[in-house]
Amino acid sequence: MKENANAETRRALLLSLIVLGLIAAVMILPYQFRSAAGTKETNLNEEFEKTAGSEEGLENYDIRTDKSKSETLLNFRLSAGRDAVQIADERDEFVAGENLLRQSVPNLKVEYNNELHNPEVINADVLRGRAFLTASSNQKRSEILRGFAKENNRLIALTDTQINDLKVTADYKNPNGELSFARLEQFINGVPVFRAEIRAGFTKQGEMFRVVNNLAPEIAYESISKEFGNPEAAVRLAAGYINHKDIETKRNDAASTNLKVVFGQGDWATTAEKMYFPTEIGVARAAWRVLIWEPVNAYYVIVDAETGTMLYRENITHHQTQTATYNVYANTTSMLKTMANPAPLNPGPIDPSLQTQGVLQSRSNIMMPTANPMSRCSDRPTVLGTFQKAAAERFRRSSVKRETFRWQTISTATAKPTSPFSAAEFGTSANQAAEFKPFLSVCRATKRFRQITTATAKLTLPFIVQVTERGIC
């Protein structure tokens, strides 16, 4: 009797457990399936074959930081009629100028650069209190900066005449009026000096709070070489320094100027620009800055006009790998990774009179590289056009020297650099065309837009991939 009662109890407990399990399954499984359908996340990065940002043996190079080239730099110094004692004396002058400025700015902080070892960043140390380099003023910001350079010429190491000759290339106020900026650039005999500029930031009241100085100091303009030699020879040497074969050397006289020689045709033509390259304090070499485009990378190579020595090399292609997540109607088997529409019916409808409607699909999270390497919106939704406008403003008003920047993008369809679209092909709707009309008007001639766009995605992904001296492209 007792055994029968125990058996009944066990059966009752087992039945209760089974019932509870079924109830739990009924409650939980719908959420599991909905979660899988509605929040599925795909990482497209795993499908990309990332292009290399630099090639082995072609790393960025600057002769001024190459210790193995000390003898070459010594020869450049001697040819300029300078010696080590003079350069040491000029560095002592920098220190004296720093101490002099510190009398009016007690918490002054000066940082020296690695190439010429002259004062580069001049500002007050914010950790030691609030202070400014100049008092409040209603003068033009560029003239305030010019006056500061004259008053502190022991730090800047240019004569008053040379400072007067600096060209204003920026003098503007931010839209909110809180900050303002000015930039002056250095030219010798009408030829630009490599990265030679002085920039400053100002408060709303016109107080200057920081100076970034990259001017070439102690250069005797009247004795510097004006002989630049043959640009074709410089182009051939530059091509050799990046292992580039079959370089175009046919001069395009129609597109060339006194300062810039163009070889070949089109937007990807090789160019050679006259430029003075400062190798140390008081020494600057006549040189050619050669721009060579390759299928993925593009290079600036600066070649000494007299000796053919490579002074500088930079790969100006920057690869973007930061990801962002987009919520779209995804289709992993599609070339564009998206559905044709939110309720696809392919093929069909066979007979429109039947009014057949496809089944509404769920969105999925797609993770992929951000469309713009300058975007501050990492891994978050972005409104169409926001990062393009931010990028345009950043480059239009950038304190960085305006050289050619090439932002290489990656197509989600092919994992290769996307091909250019003409202005007529840009945009897939009237709204998109209107959104990017300002950019098209700037870049219509260069055709350097690349885009990936879908009709069903929440976010459209156009690319701005080129910033050139002609504008934002």
C-alpha positions, -999 to 999 in steps of 0.1 A, spaced: 0 0 0 28 23 10 47 15 -23 16 24 -43 13 58 -26 50 66 -33 45 57 -70 15 79 -73 34 108 -57 63 104 -81 39 103 -111 22 134 -99 56 153 -95 67 142 -129 35 153 -145 38 187 -127 73 191 -140 62 183 -176 33 208 -174 56 235 -160 81 228 -188 54 232 -215 42 264 -200 77 278 -199 83 268 -236 51 285 -247 61 317 -229 98 318 -239 100 304 -275 81 332 -292 105 358 -278 134 337 -289 122 335 -325 112 372 -325 146 382 -312 163 361 -339 142 377 -366 142 412 -355 176 419 -341 199 397 -361 232 413 -365 256 407 -394 292 419 -393 302 427 -429 337 434 -418 342 396 -418 335 396 -455 359 424 -464 393 418 -476 409 450 -463 433 468 -485 467 475 -471 474 511 -459 511 509 -466 534 487 -486 564 470 -471 595 491 -478 575 522 -487 568 535 -453 564 573 -448 598 589 -447 614 622 -437 652 627 -442 653 651 -412 645 622 -389 668 597 -407 700 594 -386 717 575 -414 715 606 -436 735 629 -413 763 633 -439 738 643 -466 722 669 -442 757 681 -434 764 687 -471 732 706 -475 742 728 -445 776 735 -459 762 744 -493 740 770 -476 771 785 -459 762 775 -424 778 755 -397 770 738 -364 780 767 -343 755 790 -360 727 765 -356 735 760 -319 734 798 -314 700 800 -331 687 773 -308 699 793 -278 680 823 -292 648 802 -292 653 796 -255 660 833 -248 628 842 -267 609 817 -247 621 832 -214 613 867 -227 577 857 -235 574 840 -201 578 873 -184 543 883 -197 529 848 -197 542 832 -165 526 798 -172 539 796 -208 544 762 -223 565 757 -255 569 725 -274 596 719 -300 591 699 -332 611 668 -342 622 679 -376 637 714 -372 638 715 -334 623 750 -333 593 762 -312 561 746 -326 533 748 -301 532 780 -280 505 784 -254 497 788 -217 498 756 -196 461 752 -187 470 730 -158 487 760 -142 458 785 -147 440 805 -174 461 829 -195 464 842 -230 493 851 -253 477 884 -263 451 907 -248 416 912 -261 416 931 -294 393 941 -322 420 939 -348 419 914 -377 430 880 -363 456 876 -390 472 909 -381 472 900 -344 491 868 -353 515 888 -375 521 912 -347 528 884 -323 554 869 -346 572 903 -349 572 909 -312 585 874 -305 609 871 -335 635 854 -313 610 825 -310 598 826 -347 632 835 -362 620 855 -392 628 891 -401 600 917 -400 601 918 -438 597 881 -441 568 882 -416 551 910 -436 554 887 -467 535 858 -451 503 852 -470 469 851 -451 453 818 -461 426 817 -433 409 843 -410 375 832 -398 352 827 -369 333 795 -360 295 797 -367 287 800 -330 312 829 -326 330 813 -297 363 805 -314 382 821 -342 413 811 -362 440 826 -385 467 811 -406 496 826 -425 518 807 -450 554 812 -460 566 816 -496 601 823 -509 603 841 -542 567 831 -548 574 794 -542 557 776 -513 578 763 -484 569 727 -474 544 728 -445 556 763 -436 528 781 -418 518 797 -385 483 793 -371 466 807 -341 433 803 -321 414 831 -306 386 835 -280 353 854 -286 370 885 -271 399 883 -296 424 869 -271 450 846 -287 453 814 -267 475 792 -289 500 794 -317 512 765 -338 544 775 -357 558 755 -386 576 783 -404 611 777 -418 634 799 -396 665 818 -404 663 814 -442 682 840 -462 657 845 -490 682 865 -512 708 837 -513 686 806 -516 689 787 -549 664 794 -576 675 765 -598 649 737 -598 662 717 -628 642 693 -649 607 683 -635 607 652 -658 638 639 -641 623 645 -607 592 625 -617 613 595 -628 632 596 -596 601 598 -575 586 569 -594 617 548 -586 614 557 -549 580 540 -547 587 512 -572 562 527 -597 566 513 -632 557 530 -665 554 566 -651 539 591 -675 564 618 -685 546 635 -714 542 671 -702 507 686 -704 516 722 -711 479 733 -712 474 723 -676 508 733 -663 519 765 -647 552 781 -636 549 764 -602 532 731 -611 539 708 -640 513 682 -651 522 650 -668 494 631 -687 457 638 -687 427 637 -664 422 638 -626 448 611 -619 476 628 -638 511 629 -622 521 664 -610 554 680 -600 553 712 -579 581 735 -571 587 737 -533 614 747 -508 621 720 -483 637 731 -450 662 705 -438 673 723 -406 674 758 -392 686 782 -419 688 756 -446 661 750 -473 665 731 -505 649 737 -539 628 706 -546 600 690 -565 570 676 -548 557 648 -570 522 633 -567 518 598 -581 484 580 -582 482 542 -580 451 519 -581 449 519 -543 475 541 -528 488 576 -538 521 591 -528 538 624 -523 575 622 -530 597 652 -526 629 651 -546 659 674 -542 662 694 -574 700 694 -574 710 660 -561 679 639 -568 679 628 -531 645 617 -517 637 642 -490 602 631 -481 577 603 -489 541 600 -477 513 576 -486 483 599 -486 458 571 -488 441 565 -454 421 534 -448 390 535 -426 383 504 -404 361 519 -377 327 503 -378 291 515 -375 259 496 -371 230 502 -396 194 489 -391 183 478 -426 162 453 -445 191 429 -450 195 402 -476 229 385 -472 226 368 -507 221 401 -525 251 420 -540 241 451 -520 233 430 -489 197 445 -488 162 435 -499 146 452 -529 119 466 -506 104 460 -471 80 434 -485 97 418 -514 79 397 -540 104 384 -564 96 373 -591 62 390 -592 36 401 -591 27 378 -620 -9 392 -623 -14 427 -609 -52 421 -608 -46 395 -580 -32 423 -558 -7 399 -544 14 415 -516 48 403 -503 53 394 -467 66 424 -446 101 415 -434 120 425 -403 151 447 -402 185 435 -392 215 452 -378 244 454 -403 278 463 -390 302 477 -416 330 503 -419 318 539 -415 313 557 -448 335 586 -438 369 583 -419 363 618 -405 330 609 -390 326 614 -353 295 592 -353 311 558 -346 287 529 -343 255 549 -341 228 560 -366 236 590 -388 212 613 -406 218 615 -443 242 643 -451 254 651 -416 290 637 -419 294 650 -454 287 686 -442 309 681 -412 337 668 -434 333 698 -458 335 723 -430 364 705 -414 385 706 -446 373 741 -457 385 755 -424 411 730 -415 443 743 -398 462 715 -416 480 726 -447 459 721 -477 475 694 -496 458 666 -515 440 640 -493 427 608 -508 402 589 -486 400 553 -500 367 536 -494 356 500 -496 326 488 -515 302 465 -495 295 447 -527 329 439 -540 353 445 -511 373 466 -536 377 504 -540 344 517 -554 344 531 -589 337 568 -596 302 581 -604 297 610 -627 277 640 -614 247 629 -635 247 595 -618 250 608 -583 220 603 -561 190 579 -565 162 604 -558 154 640 -560 158 644 -523 193 630 -524 203 651 -553 191 682 -535 209 671 -503 242 670 -521 238 698 -546 264 720 -529 290 693 -532 282 685 -568 286 722 -578 321 721 -563 332 688 -577 313 685 -610 345 686 -630 365 661 -610 339 633 -607 354 620 -575 322 609 -558 318 573 -548 286 559 -532 267 529 -521 230 535 -518 199 513 -513 162 521 -516 152 502 -485 179 511 -460 172 536 -432 206 552 -440 220 559 -474 258 557 -476 273 582 -500 310 588 -499 331 619 -502 365 605 -510 387 633 -522 398 667 -510 420 685 -535 434 720 -538 404 728 -561 378 721 -535 360 694 -516 355 663 -538 
